[in-house]
Each structure stands twice: as structure tokens, then as C-alpha cells.
Amino acid sequence: MLDIVKSFQRLETDWVDKFLTIDESASINESLPINGALSHNIRPIWTGSRFCGSAFTVEARPGDNLILHKALELIQPGDVLIISYSGFLESGGMFGGVMSTIAKEKGCVGLVTDGAVRDTKVIKDIAFPVYSGGINVKSTTKRAGGKINNPINICDVTVQPGDLVYGDDDAVVIVPKKYLAEVYEKASKREEQEEVTLNKFRSSGTIPFEQFEKTFSELGLTEEK
């Protein structure tokens, strides 16, 4: 496979619009047959961040960002830059304010990395969704290689170019294309059922514990009468 792949199948915009109607990343991940959530330490730079788009994958070398400049040249509207940096957190110069501004103005809807970023004020000011493993102002080199739009592994989750990437305040979740229909249907029904449960509680004060009674009884817990 070539190191730099320019053409891949991006998501149809209908899928992005549908998944943006899902309120919570948890609903999406709970509806997957596999885990798609990245590590808990991949956090948004600013509260209220939310995005959904096609994975534009990058494998960068720790301490270097040459390949990211090439990626900026190739991204298209609706892409999410998702960068595997081997968890290296000692060079936030890997991605900062200028690159974030360029990415946003080119139509990129977000950036996710297990590395560090910097220039958080600019990132907040332009309201560009950036999720990273840390913040660090140390610089990078520009002399190592990398890969673009090859499969990557980030936080023990495999990401293929064109997979759906969804992010909110809680997490970033990857949905492989083959699971889109299944996950959307299950996540929608899950959130609908949660609303039914809340309405039932508000109208009658009933807490839906009956579904757990059998397990609770089998545990043999003692309870005050």
C-alpha cells in the first residue's frame, strides 16, 4: 500500500446528518458490537465541542509533524483529521493554532490525536473541535516520514479511512462503515427508550428496577424490610 493515499470512500453526508441527531457518544458506543471509544484521556480542548465526519487517517512519527503539513494539503470538507502519534506527548508543536485555522477554513470538522497540541486559545477562539492526549508547547522537527489514509491504530482502536468519527464532551467514538446502519438504529432506539424511562419516572415516580430483580436476588443481598 502506498504511504500517501489520496482517494478513499468518504461517508455520504446523510450518515453524518443522521449521527448528529444522536445526543450522546455513549449511545453510539453502547450500540457497537465492538468497542469504538478512544481512551478516556483523549479530551476536547474546549467544552461544548461536538463533531461528526469521515476519518482522514494520519500516522505521524513522534516528535515530527512533516506528514501533517502534507495532510493539510489533502484534506477535504467533512473530514476529521485523526492522527496516531504513538501516544507521544512531548511535542505540542505537532499541531497548533495556524494549522487548526487552515484545517477549519478548508472544511475539516475536527482533529483527534493521541499526541499533544498547543495554542489552545486560538483553537477555542475559532471554535475548532480538537481532541488530544495532552497540551505541550515544545516544538517538533520536520524531517521524518509517516503515512496518510492507511489503516491506523489509536488507543487500541483500529481506524480505516472513511470510518465515521463522532466526538462530544465525553469521548471520541469510531464507527466502522459496515456497522453504520446497525449502530444508528440501535443508538436512536436507546435514546428513545431513555426518554420513555424518564417520562415514566416523572409521571409516576417509578424507577425501572424490575429488570434487575432476578440478578439482585441471585446475589443474595440482605435488605431491610
N, C-alpha and C positions, 0 to 999 in steps of 0.2 A: 504494500500500500504506500502511496506517495506521502511524504511528510506534510505537504501542504495540499489539502483538498479544498477546492473552491465550490464545487457543486454537490449539493446533497438535498434530500427531500425535506423541505420545511413543513411545519404544520399548516393546515388550512386554517384561515382566520376564524372560521366557525368554531373550531375546537377551543381556540383561545377565548373567544367570547363566552362560550359555554362554561369553561372552567372559572372564568372571572365572576360567574354567578354563585360559585361556591364560597361560603363565608370564611371557612377555616382550613388551614393546611392539614390539621389533624383529620378532618373528614376525608380528605384525599388519601392521606397515608393509610388510614384505617381501612380504606376500600381497596387497597392494593393487595395482590396475593403475595407480594414480597415487600421488604422494606425499601422505601424510596426516599426517606428523610435523611438529610445530611446530619452531621454531628451537631450536638447541642451548642457547641462553641462557634458555629458559623452564625454570626449575629448581624442584624442590619445596622448600618451606620446611623440612621435616623429612624425614630419611632414613627410608625404610620406608613412605612414602606410597604408596597404591595405591587406585584407584577406577575405576568404570565407570558410565556413566549417559547420560541424554538431554541433548543440548545445549540450554540455555536461553540464547539469544544476547543480548548487550547491546553496543551501540555507544555508548560514552561520550565526552564531549568532554575533551580533555587539560586537566588541572588542575581538573576539576569532577567531582562524584560525585552530583549530584541524581538522575540517572536510575537510579543503583544503589539508592537508597532505594526507588524505585518497584519495581524488580526484586525486592527482598526481600519486598515485599508480595505479589508474584505467584508466586514460586517454589513448586514442589510437591515432595513426596518423590520421590527418584530423579533429580532434575535436577542438572545440572552447570552452574554459572554460568560462562559463557565470555565474557570481556569484551575487546573490541577498544578499546584506548586509544591507538591510533596510535603505539605504542612509547614513549609519554611516561613518563619515569622520575623526574620531579622533584616528585612529589606522592604519597607513600605513604599519605597520609591518605585516598586514594581508597577503600581497603578495609583495615580493621584488625580488632582483637580483638572489639569489640562486634558488628560486622556479621558476622564469622565465626561467632560464637556463635549469633546469631539464625539465620543460614543453616543451620547444623548442626542446631539444635533444630527447624527447620521440615522437616528431612529432606533437605536438599540434600547431595549426596555429595561435592562438591568445587568448587573455584574455579580457573579458569585465566585469566590475563591477560598481555598483553604490556606492561602498566604495572607500577608498583611497589606494594608493600603495606607494612604496618608492624604493630607489636605481635606480633612473631614468637613471643614467649614464650607468650602466650595461645593463639596458633594451635597451637603444639606441645602445650601443656597439655591442650587439648580434643581433640587428635588430629584436627583438621580438615584434609583434604588441600588445600593451597593451592600453586599453581604460578604463579610470576611472573617478569617480566623483571628485577626488582631489588627492593631494600628501601630505603625512604626515609621519614623521619618528617615531611617537610614537609606542611603542610595543603592542603586543597582548597577551592574555592568550591562553592556550591550554587545556581547561577543559570543554568546552561546546559542545553540540551536533550540529546537523544540518541534512540536507538531501542531497542526491545525486541522480540525474536523476529522480526527481519528477518534476511535473509542478511548475514553479516559476512565480512570478510577479516582474518585474523590470521596474521602470519608467512607471508604469501603462500599461505595455505591458506583456501579458502572453506568456511564452516561454515553449514549450514542448521539451523534449529530442529528438534530431534528427531534429529539425527545422533548416532551413538554416539561418545562421548568416553572414551578409555581412558588412564589415566596410571599410571606406576610411577616408580621411581628414575631411569630412563634418559630418558624422554621422555613427551610427550603426543601421542597419535595420534587423528586424526579419521577415522571410517569412515562415509561416506555410506550412507544406508539401503539404497540399491539394491545395494550391494556386501556386505551383511551375510552372506548365506548363503555366497557365494563365498569371502570372506575368512576366515570361521570355519573352513570346511572345509580350506582351504589352510594356515592357521596351525596347526591341530590336527595335520595330517599332517606339517608341517615339524618340529614339536617331537617328534612320534613318531619321525621319521627321525633326528633328532639323538640321541635316546636309543639307537636301534639302532647308530648310528655309535660312540657311546661304549662301548656294551657290546661291540662287536666289537673295539675297541682294548683294552679291559680283559681280554678273554678270549684274544686272540691277539697283541696288540701291533701290529696292523695299522693303519697310518694311511691313510685313503682318498684317496690321491693319484692313483690311476689315471684318475679322471675329468678330471684336468688335464694328463695326459701329452701329448696332441695339441698343446694350446696351448703347453705348455712347450717341446716340440720345435720348433715353428714359430718360437719366439723366437730359436732358435739359441744358447742359452746354453751356455757351456762348463762341464763338470762334472768334477771329479776322479774318476778311476776307483778 
